[in-house]
Amino acid sequence: MLTFAPGPSKVYDALSDYLQDAVREGILSANHRSGPFMQMYQETEALMRQKLHMPEDYVLLFTSSATENWEIISQSIVESASFHIYSGSFGGKWVKFAQHIIPESKALKIAANEAIQVSLLDIPEQFDLIAITQNETSNASQVPMSVIAEIKEKFPEKMIAVDTTSSMAGIELDFSLADIWYASVQKCFGLPAGLGLLMLSPKAIEKCEQKGEEGRYNSLSFMLENARGYQTHYTPNVLGIYLLNRVLKDMPEIQHIDSNLRERMNKLENCIANTTSLRMLVDNEATRSTTVMGVTGSESLITKVKKEALEAGFQLGSGYGPLKPTSFRIANFPAITDYEMNGLIEFLSKY
Ligand SMILES: *Cc1c(COP(=O)(O)O)cnc(C)c1O
């Protein structure tokens, strides 16, 4: 069975080799304050720069999940309140976590087909951080880099935090446009769940120092203090970090993955356009995701396609939350090979 679920998603085919190597190389028993671990951390950070184009002066931190990053940002970086612009379930969850810590945090909810109209955005001074879910996995929409650039230009004094959980390592991100970027590894990195990534600009680090929040196990100041010596604030997911290191080493530079995924998405879109009664969940090309495709149709048709897909060996991702009965999702993630994607396209073209 091949899964096209957008998280947890298909892992890279090389995973079993990586796992055997991890055991053989003895890294799994290495102390996280020892040389081998520190070296692996440093090398992984360098690979994030080399392969994903993370800027030289940004820092890579390891957390447990994207969800944990939601809390860390409100707890340790936001000074007065955060302002969220979102269209789907993950963006909505982020707002809830933020408001639990800082009740004054607010949100602007837009439709999946609606582009953020930056010229009309009014974000008062009391909001010092703008939160954007760049790739909304639940409804298959995305915010292009050009829009984040406009937001940065309009609000140069505010921090910007970007959720790229289901796009980092799949599309080329311009990290210079925002101060806080995060993801977790069970989506475009093609790895088993259990590791979150958090990348911070010097400005974000400065903001954390100004706020001076400390004392919690995941207080950012504590994490940064450890990261300065390539250590972590608790015994980390060493296996997850090792696997991330291997995936980064073996992957081409991100611009090549980006163009391949875009090409595959075009093929998928054409395939859906040629079906009799399936439609794209997001009509607006400008807000449509590159890494997660949403397909909609009548409830009976969606049920039938999912069932017949299973019989053909393909597990489609279910629709998320309220969209569950009338949609399915397809992960266009790099661990899925072109051959596998072509197989799915062939299957879907009969509808
Ligand atoms: C999957 C996902 C999350 C949650 O990730 P966890 O690692 O489970 O915390 C958050 N945001 C988006 C956009 C996601 O796709």
The ligand as an SDF file (V2000), in Angstrom:
LIG
                    3D

 15 15  0  0  0  0  0  0  0  0999 V2000
    0.9430   18.7660   10.3880 C   0  0  0  0  0  0  0  0  0  0  0  0
    0.8610   20.2180   10.6330 C   0  0  0  0  0  0  0  0  0  0  0  0
    1.0260   20.7720   11.9100 C   0  0  0  0  0  0  0  0  0  0  0  0
    1.2040   19.9310   13.1370 C   0  0  0  0  0  0  0  0  0  0  0  0
    2.3980   19.2380   13.1230 O   0  0  0  0  0  0  0  0  0  0  0  0
    2.8300   18.3490   14.3950 P   0  0  0  0  0  0  0  0  0  0  0  0
    4.2130   17.9230   14.0800 O   0  0  0  0  0  0  0  0  0  0  0  0
    1.8530   17.2300   14.4590 O   0  0  0  0  0  0  0  0  0  0  0  0
    2.7370   19.2180   15.5770 O   0  0  0  0  0  0  0  0  0  0  0  0
    0.9970   22.1390   12.0260 C   0  0  0  0  0  0  0  0  0  0  0  0
    0.8190   22.9480   10.9660 N   0  0  0  0  0  0  0  0  0  0  0  0
    0.6410   22.4490    9.7270 C   0  0  0  0  0  0  0  0  0  0  0  0
    0.4460   23.3870    8.5820 C   0  0  0  0  0  0  0  0  0  0  0  0
    0.6720   21.0780    9.5180 C   0  0  0  0  0  0  0  0  0  0  0  0
    0.5170   20.5810    8.2850 O   0  0  0  0  0  0  0  0  0  0  0  0
  1  2  1  0
  2  3  1  0
  2 14  2  0
  3  4  1  0
  3 10  2  0
  4  5  1  0
  5  6  1  0
  6  7  2  0
  6  8  1  0
  6  9  1  0
 10 11  1  0
 11 12  2  0
 12 13  1  0
 12 14  1  0
 14 15  1  0
M  END
$$$$
